[in-house]
């Protein structure tokens, strides 16, 4: 059975597929990875904003570069980090 999943997690492992059709990586579902990745992104954006508001870092794009999870150009980075965090590698 070939399973095509929209999330590339940076490795060649084929996810296990159960009757629900949800991919599982080492006992971790794609939904769990996505949830942790979104939380990491939210924490990152909050820290980024705090640094700029506190005057510790100054760039002219600090406010105009604000975006949500759906427009995040580093989404794959956060997904890989979330998977590693859930697997206990981080």
C-alpha positions as CSV (number, residue, x, y, z in Angstrom):
1,X,0.0,0.0,0.0
2,X,1.4,3.3,-1.0
3,X,0.5,6.3,1.2
4,X,1.0,9.8,0.0
5,X,1.1,12.3,2.8
6,X,1.1,16.0,2.3
7,X,3.7,16.6,5.1
8,X,7.3,16.0,4.2
9,X,9.1,15.3,7.5
10,X,12.6,15.4,6.0
11,X,13.3,11.6,5.9
12,X,12.6,8.7,3.7
13,X,10.7,6.6,6.2
14,X,7.3,5.5,5.0
15,X,4.7,6.2,7.7
16,X,2.7,3.2,9.0
17,X,-0.9,3.4,8.0
18,X,-3.7,2.0,10.2
19,X,-7.4,1.6,9.5
20,X,-8.0,5.3,10.2
21,X,-5.7,6.3,7.4
22,X,-3.7,8.5,9.7
23,X,0.1,8.3,9.3
24,X,2.1,7.2,12.4
25,X,5.8,7.8,12.8
26,X,7.3,5.8,15.6
27,X,4.0,5.8,17.4
28,X,3.5,9.5,16.8
29,X,0.6,10.7,14.6
30,X,0.9,13.4,12.0
31,X,-1.7,15.4,13.9
32,X,0.5,15.3,17.1
33,X,3.5,16.5,15.1
34,X,1.4,19.3,13.5
35,X,0.1,20.4,16.9
36,X,3.6,20.6,18.5
37,X,5.0,22.3,15.4
38,X,2.2,25.0,15.5
39,X,2.9,25.6,19.2
40,X,6.6,25.9,18.5
41,X,5.9,28.4,15.8
42,X,3.6,30.4,18.1
43,X,6.3,30.5,20.8
44,X,8.9,31.5,18.2
45,X,6.8,34.4,16.9
46,X,6.0,35.6,20.5
47,X,9.8,35.6,21.3
48,X,10.5,37.4,18.0
49,X,8.0,40.1,18.7
50,X,9.2,40.5,22.3
51,X,12.8,41.1,21.1
52,X,11.7,43.7,18.6
53,X,9.3,45.5,21.0
54,X,12.0,45.5,23.7
55,X,14.5,47.2,21.5
56,X,17.0,44.4,21.7
57,X,16.8,43.8,18.0
58,X,15.9,46.4,15.4
59,X,14.7,45.8,11.8
60,X,12.3,47.7,9.7
61,X,10.4,44.5,8.8
62,X,9.5,43.4,12.4
63,X,5.8,44.4,12.2
64,X,5.2,43.8,8.5
65,X,6.6,40.3,8.5
66,X,4.0,39.0,11.0
67,X,2.3,35.9,9.7
68,X,0.3,32.8,10.8
69,X,1.0,29.1,10.6
70,X,-0.6,28.7,7.1
71,X,1.8,31.3,5.6
72,X,4.9,30.2,7.4
73,X,7.8,29.7,5.0
74,X,9.6,27.7,7.7
75,X,6.8,25.2,8.2
76,X,8.9,22.2,7.2
77,X,11.6,23.3,9.7
78,X,9.1,23.4,12.6
79,X,7.6,20.0,11.5
80,X,11.0,18.3,11.6
81,X,11.9,19.9,15.0
82,X,8.5,18.9,16.4
83,X,8.9,15.2,15.2
84,X,12.4,15.1,16.8
85,X,11.1,16.6,20.0
86,X,8.3,14.1,20.3
87,X,10.7,11.2,19.5
88,X,12.9,12.4,22.4
89,X,15.9,13.5,20.2
90,X,15.7,17.1,21.4
